[in-house]
Amino acid sequence: MADNPSAAYEQILETGLRERTRATMAAGDESRLGDLVGEAIALAEGLLTSLRAADPPDAPAACREGCAHCCHYQVAVAAPEALTIAAHLRATRGGDEVATLAARCAALAAQE
């Protein structure tokens, strides 16, 4: 494990978190999905910190207001993440805006 500092995080993501997500979804206990998303975020942050310590970047990321370069990549989203994002959007956006975003997501998914 000393040679691969991210191995512990990868193992937790691969087995523990995915299995708990499946069990939560199968039990219909959607109230726990937010907790699972929080755990996933903490694990991802730990993984990134571990990877950056093992192989620091040459320069910081160039993200800045108005830059949307990375926003054009499609990424996988787990069920708890998708449900948490949807709940946030419903709470912070109007119905028309949510419908527009949903249509854009559906169109992008159809392109694959």
Backbone as ProteinMPNN parsed JSONL, in Angstrom:
{"seq_chain_A": "MADNPSAAYEQILETGLRERTRATMAAGDESRLGDLVGEAIALAEGLLTSLRAADPPDAPAACREGCAHCCHYQVAVAAPEALTIAAHLRATRGGDEVATLAARCAALAAQE", "coords_chain_A": {"N_chain_A": [[0.82, -1.189, 0.0], [2.081, 1.192, 0.537], [3.333, 1.922, -1.8], [1.238, 2.729, -3.357], [-0.556, 5.219, -2.553], [-3.223, 5.859, -2.904], [-4.662, 3.556, -2.839], [-6.195, 2.659, -0.608], [-8.401, 4.4, -0.567], [-9.487, 3.865, -3.089], [-10.231, 1.192, -2.736], [-12.224, 1.415, -0.768], [-14.113, 2.924, -2.192], [-14.652, 1.161, -4.283], [-15.726, -1.167, -3.088], [-17.076, -0.864, -0.418], [-18.614, 1.684, -0.415], [-20.066, 1.556, -2.82], [-21.515, -0.816, -2.443], [-23.039, -0.146, -0.188], [-24.534, 1.885, -1.297], [-26.043, 0.48, -3.218], [-27.507, -1.197, -1.476], [-28.957, 0.697, -0.024], [-30.505, 1.849, -2.038], [-31.961, -0.405, -2.859], [-33.428, -0.89, -0.563], [-35.069, 1.219, -0.585], [-34.564, 3.47, 0.904], [-34.262, 6.447, 0.592], [-33.609, 8.644, 2.116], [-31.106, 8.31, 3.193], [-29.373, 8.704, 1.102], [-28.233, 11.232, 0.738], [-26.356, 11.271, 2.817], [-24.641, 9.292, 1.902], [-23.646, 10.505, -0.398], [-22.205, 12.575, 0.778], [-20.227, 11.054, 2.066], [-18.978, 9.982, -0.193], [-17.949, 12.291, -1.375], [-16.123, 13.103, 0.598], [-14.379, 10.916, 0.495], [-13.448, 11.158, -2.143], [-12.136, 13.629, -1.985], [-10.136, 12.944, -0.156], [-8.783, 11.027, -1.68], [-7.878, 12.621, -3.843], [-6.178, 14.393, -2.455], [-4.285, 12.58, -1.523], [-3.255, 11.596, -3.967], [-2.233, 13.962, -5.07], [-0.233, 14.537, -3.224], [1.476, 12.402, -3.641], [2.197, 12.758, -6.298], [2.762, 15.674, -7.144], [1.129, 18.363, -8.927], [2.496, 20.147, -11.765], [1.71, 22.754, -12.082], [-0.842, 24.894, -10.721], [-4.391, 24.187, -11.181], [-6.046, 25.811, -13.873], [-8.533, 26.899, -13.523], [-11.085, 29.34, -13.626], [-13.364, 32.07, -13.2], [-15.784, 32.079, -15.699], [-14.453, 30.306, -17.319], [-15.099, 27.373, -18.975], [-14.052, 24.999, -19.764], [-13.557, 22.345, -18.67], [-16.125, 21.694, -18.163], [-17.219, 20.589, -20.373], [-16.807, 17.926, -20.553], [-18.09, 14.659, -20.381], [-19.151, 12.952, -17.536], [-19.351, 10.138, -15.321], [-22.121, 9.538, -13.173], [-23.15, 8.607, -10.032], [-26.08, 7.044, -8.621], [-26.855, 8.167, -6.007], [-25.541, 10.651, -6.151], [-26.744, 11.832, -8.413], [-29.411, 12.044, -7.546], [-29.084, 13.772, -5.373], [-28.101, 16.067, -6.651], [-30.312, 16.622, -8.287], [-32.262, 17.176, -6.313], [-31.144, 19.48, -5.191], [-31.201, 21.221, -7.406], [-33.968, 21.395, -7.855], [-34.68, 22.72, -5.535], [-33.421, 25.158, -5.791], [-33.817, 26.267, -8.281], [-36.108, 27.381, -10.836], [-39.059, 25.726, -12.141], [-39.14, 25.691, -14.981], [-36.457, 26.099, -15.645], [-35.257, 23.832, -14.531], [-36.5, 21.879, -16.094], [-35.417, 22.53, -18.587], [-32.688, 22.001, -18.125], [-32.882, 19.25, -17.627], [-33.73, 18.347, -20.132], [-31.47, 19.007, -21.654], [-29.584, 17.288, -20.488], [-30.709, 14.803, -21.153], [-30.509, 14.915, -23.94], [-27.702, 14.975, -24.254], [-27.057, 12.487, -23.161], [-28.233, 10.835, -25.019], [-26.53, 11.106, -27.143], [-24.41, 9.407, -26.765]], "CA_chain_A": [[0.0, 0.0, 0.0], [2.955, 2.354, 0.568], [3.619, 2.31, -3.172], [0.033, 3.286, -3.946], [-1.275, 5.852, -1.443], [-4.654, 5.981, -3.177], [-5.283, 2.229, -2.832], [-7.216, 2.541, 0.44], [-9.586, 5.116, -1.023], [-10.053, 3.117, -4.215], [-10.863, -0.006, -2.188], [-13.464, 1.832, -0.108], [-15.061, 3.286, -3.244], [-14.997, -0.012, -5.088], [-16.543, -2.155, -2.389], [-17.943, -0.381, 0.641], [-19.572, 2.73, -0.759], [-20.966, 1.069, -3.869], [-22.426, -1.802, -1.868], [-23.996, 0.555, 0.669], [-25.457, 2.596, -2.183], [-26.976, -0.52, -3.749], [-28.401, -1.631, -0.401], [-29.844, 1.82, 0.286], [-31.461, 1.963, -3.141], [-32.831, -1.581, -2.831], [-34.317, -0.76, 0.583], [-35.933, 2.376, -0.798], [-34.266, 4.441, 1.958], [-33.645, 7.578, -0.088], [-33.152, 9.647, 3.075], [-29.675, 8.063, 3.439], [-28.56, 8.978, -0.079], [-27.442, 12.442, 0.982], [-25.207, 10.88, 3.639], [-23.714, 8.55, 1.034], [-22.973, 11.489, -1.254], [-21.205, 13.222, 1.628], [-19.119, 10.109, 2.222], [-18.273, 9.889, -1.477], [-17.187, 13.527, -1.547], [-14.979, 13.039, 1.515], [-13.426, 9.936, -0.049], [-12.827, 11.731, -3.343], [-11.188, 14.647, -1.547], [-8.99, 12.23, 0.403], [-8.056, 10.427, -2.799], [-7.162, 13.687, -4.556], [-5.089, 14.859, -1.601], [-3.281, 11.524, -1.542], [-2.62, 11.574, -5.284], [-1.433, 15.193, -5.234], [0.96, 14.415, -2.387], [2.362, 11.423, -4.269], [2.643, 13.268, -7.6], [2.24, 17.04, -7.189], [1.013, 18.941, -10.268], [3.516, 21.133, -12.102], [1.115, 24.084, -11.908], [-2.228, 24.753, -10.258], [-5.425, 24.182, -12.219], [-6.272, 27.16, -14.391], [-9.955, 27.235, -13.458], [-11.395, 30.714, -13.265], [-14.716, 32.447, -13.579], [-15.96, 32.224, -17.142], [-13.827, 29.185, -18.015], [-15.982, 26.205, -18.916], [-13.39, 23.931, -20.517], [-13.817, 21.028, -18.073], [-17.573, 21.461, -18.132], [-17.634, 19.952, -21.622], [-16.533, 16.493, -20.46], [-19.136, 13.867, -19.75], [-18.653, 12.152, -16.418], [-20.32, 9.21, -14.747], [-22.749, 10.025, -11.953], [-23.818, 7.544, -9.283], [-27.475, 7.357, -8.277], [-26.994, 9.135, -4.918], [-25.115, 11.961, -6.628], [-27.775, 12.355, -9.309], [-30.574, 12.42, -6.747], [-28.719, 14.949, -4.586], [-28.052, 17.195, -7.588], [-31.691, 16.918, -8.672], [-32.926, 17.828, -5.178], [-30.593, 20.838, -5.085], [-31.724, 22.018, -8.511], [-35.398, 21.654, -7.613], [-34.79, 23.665, -4.431], [-32.792, 26.448, -6.081], [-34.137, 26.727, -9.635], [-37.506, 27.307, -11.212], [-39.463, 24.528, -12.874], [-38.739, 25.775, -16.393], [-35.004, 25.93, -15.735], [-34.983, 22.408, -14.261], [-36.931, 21.136, -17.286], [-34.424, 22.799, -19.637], [-31.484, 21.226, -17.779], [-33.194, 17.824, -17.825], [-33.741, 18.103, -21.574], [-30.067, 19.025, -22.11], [-28.944, 16.04, -20.022], [-31.243, 13.706, -21.953], [-29.926, 15.03, -25.276], [-26.311, 14.557, -24.17], [-27.032, 11.04, -22.925], [-28.624, 10.174, -26.279], [-25.408, 11.196, -28.09], [-23.426, 8.34, -26.52]], "C_chain_A": [[0.861, 1.249, 0.0], [3.278, 2.835, -0.842], [2.427, 2.978, -3.846], [-0.809, 3.927, -2.849], [-2.775, 5.97, -1.678], [-5.392, 4.651, -3.061], [-6.388, 2.096, -1.792], [-8.501, 3.227, 0.016], [-10.282, 4.363, -2.157], [-10.796, 1.875, -3.721], [-12.198, 0.343, -1.53], [-14.518, 2.186, -1.153], [-15.559, 2.06, -3.986], [-15.954, -0.95, -4.368], [-17.551, -1.515, -1.446], [-19.003, 0.609, 0.203], [-20.55, 2.269, -1.83], [-21.975, 0.07, -3.309], [-23.465, -1.135, -0.979], [-24.989, 1.34, -0.17], [-26.491, 1.634, -2.749], [-27.991, -0.947, -2.691], [-29.402, -0.538, -0.051], [-30.911, 1.96, -0.781], [-32.447, 0.797, -3.113], [-33.843, -1.496, -1.694], [-35.281, 0.411, 0.426], [-35.727, 3.451, 0.249], [-33.539, 5.641, 1.367], [-33.145, 8.65, 0.876], [-31.66, 9.501, 3.379], [-28.793, 8.437, 2.259], [-27.705, 10.231, 0.089], [-26.208, 12.144, 1.813], [-24.166, 10.15, 2.798], [-22.964, 9.488, 0.097], [-21.894, 12.21, -0.453], [-19.99, 12.342, 1.842], [-18.301, 10.017, 0.941], [-17.413, 11.121, -1.706], [-15.957, 13.512, -0.651], [-13.929, 12.054, 1.011], [-12.709, 10.487, -1.273], [-11.803, 12.802, -2.963], [-9.941, 14.01, -0.944], [-8.13, 11.606, -0.678], [-7.25, 11.481, -3.547], [-5.988, 14.212, -3.746], [-3.943, 13.857, -1.609], [-2.514, 11.502, -2.867], [-1.744, 12.807, -5.507], [-0.16, 15.142, -4.4], [1.973, 13.474, -3.027], [2.958, 11.945, -5.573], [2.103, 14.691, -7.782], [2.162, 17.568, -8.623], [2.12, 19.973, -10.503], [3.013, 22.559, -11.876], [-0.315, 23.888, -11.41], [-3.198, 24.739, -11.438], [-5.735, 25.617, -12.617], [-7.74, 27.553, -14.358], [-10.124, 28.68, -13.016], [-12.815, 31.013, -13.716], [-14.785, 32.661, -15.087], [-15.322, 31.102, -17.946], [-14.74, 27.976, -17.876], [-15.37, 25.01, -19.635], [-13.751, 22.552, -19.964], [-15.3, 20.682, -18.085], [-18.08, 20.79, -19.406], [-17.331, 18.454, -21.649], [-17.727, 15.799, -19.836], [-18.499, 13.014, -18.668], [-19.756, 11.224, -15.94], [-20.855, 9.795, -13.448], [-23.458, 8.842, -11.299], [-25.222, 8.001, -8.89], [-27.588, 8.342, -7.114], [-26.587, 10.547, -5.333], [-26.191, 12.598, -7.492], [-28.998, 12.822, -8.526], [-30.302, 13.656, -5.899], [-28.673, 16.194, -5.468], [-29.466, 17.601, -7.981], [-32.436, 17.631, -7.551], [-32.446, 19.261, -5.016], [-31.167, 21.733, -6.184], [-33.198, 22.359, -8.311], [-35.587, 22.706, -6.522], [-34.293, 25.062, -4.79], [-33.128, 27.024, -7.453], [-35.637, 26.624, -9.876], [-37.792, 26.07, -12.042], [-39.034, 24.538, -14.324], [-37.236, 25.548, -16.556], [-34.613, 24.471, -15.489], [-35.364, 21.571, -15.479], [-35.931, 21.324, -18.428], [-33.15, 22.003, -19.381], [-31.703, 19.735, -18.003], [-33.186, 17.473, -19.305], [-32.318, 18.089, -22.135], [-29.353, 17.738, -21.712], [-29.409, 14.851, -20.86], [-30.644, 13.717, -23.354], [-28.475, 14.582, -25.29], [-26.193, 13.052, -23.984], [-27.36, 10.274, -24.205], [-27.495, 10.188, -27.298], [-24.41, 10.059, -27.909], [-23.672, 7.16, -27.354]], "O_chain_A": [[0.419, 2.286, -0.494], [3.477, 4.031, -1.055], [2.602, 3.721, -4.812], [-1.677, 3.273, -2.272], [-3.527, 6.165, -0.723], [-6.618, 4.616, -3.173], [-7.417, 1.48, -2.067], [-9.586, 2.683, 0.222], [-11.507, 4.242, -2.179], [-11.867, 1.547, -4.231], [-13.189, -0.362, -1.722], [-15.679, 1.799, -1.022], [-16.748, 1.941, -4.281], [-16.89, -1.47, -4.974], [-18.758, -1.622, -1.664], [-20.19, 0.378, 0.436], [-21.742, 2.566, -1.747], [-23.153, 0.107, -3.664], [-24.638, -1.508, -1.006], [-26.159, 1.453, 0.197], [-27.684, 1.939, -2.759], [-29.186, -1.046, -2.971], [-30.574, -0.826, 0.193], [-32.085, 2.165, -0.471], [-33.644, 0.995, -3.321], [-34.974, -1.963, -1.825], [-36.206, 0.569, 1.223], [-36.619, 4.27, 0.469], [-32.347, 5.834, 1.607], [-32.331, 9.488, 0.487], [-31.016, 10.47, 3.781], [-27.571, 8.483, 2.404], [-26.567, 10.27, -0.378], [-25.136, 12.692, 1.556], [-22.963, 10.361, 2.958], [-21.78, 9.287, -0.171], [-20.791, 12.428, -0.953], [-18.855, 12.818, 1.805], [-17.072, 9.979, 0.985], [-16.281, 11.015, -2.176], [-14.865, 13.869, -1.092], [-12.731, 12.324, 1.089], [-11.502, 10.304, -1.425], [-10.725, 12.871, -3.554], [-8.824, 14.469, -1.184], [-6.902, 11.648, -0.609], [-6.077, 11.267, -3.852], [-4.913, 14.451, -4.296], [-2.775, 14.236, -1.691], [-1.287, 11.402, -2.887], [-0.65, 12.709, -6.063], [0.88, 15.649, -4.822], [3.179, 13.713, -2.966], [4.092, 11.613, -5.916], [1.112, 14.898, -8.484], [3.027, 17.261, -9.443], [2.615, 20.591, -9.561], [3.783, 23.454, -11.525], [-0.926, 22.846, -11.647], [-2.884, 25.206, -12.533], [-5.689, 26.525, -11.788], [-8.153, 28.451, -15.091], [-9.403, 29.173, -12.149], [-13.389, 30.281, -14.523], [-13.942, 33.343, -15.669], [-15.614, 30.954, -19.133], [-15.111, 27.603, -16.763], [-16.089, 24.11, -20.068], [-14.203, 21.685, -20.712], [-15.675, 19.512, -18.023], [-19.262, 20.46, -19.498], [-17.574, 17.789, -22.656], [-18.308, 16.296, -18.872], [-17.436, 12.427, -18.868], [-20.942, 11.493, -16.132], [-20.13, 10.467, -12.714], [-24.264, 8.161, -11.934], [-25.506, 9.198, -8.835], [-28.364, 9.293, -7.221], [-27.211, 11.524, -4.919], [-26.514, 13.773, -7.32], [-29.557, 13.88, -8.817], [-31.185, 14.495, -5.721], [-29.154, 17.255, -5.073], [-29.787, 18.789, -8.006], [-33.165, 18.589, -7.807], [-33.242, 20.158, -4.737], [-31.568, 22.867, -5.922], [-33.62, 23.486, -8.569], [-36.534, 23.491, -6.569], [-34.697, 26.043, -4.166], [-32.756, 28.159, -7.752], [-36.339, 25.872, -9.201], [-36.879, 25.444, -12.58], [-38.608, 23.511, -14.852], [-36.8, 24.882, -17.496], [-33.733, 23.941, -16.167], [-34.633, 20.655, -15.855], [-35.635, 20.375, -19.154], [-32.593, 21.4, -20.299], [-30.821, 19.039, -18.506], [-32.69, 16.414, -19.689], [-31.993, 17.263, -22.988], [-28.606, 17.165, -22.506], [-28.606, 13.996, -21.233], [-30.309, 12.665, -23.898], [-28.046, 13.893, -26.216], [-25.327, 12.415, -24.583], [-26.824, 9.192, -24.442], [-27.49, 9.375, -28.223], [-23.635, 9.777, -28.823], [-22.934, 6.178, -27.267]]}, "name": "protein", "num_of_chains": 1, "seq": "MADNPSAAYEQILETGLRERTRATMAAGDESRLGDLVGEAIALAEGLLTSLRAADPPDAPAACREGCAHCCHYQVAVAAPEALTIAAHLRATRGGDEVATLAARCAALAAQE"}
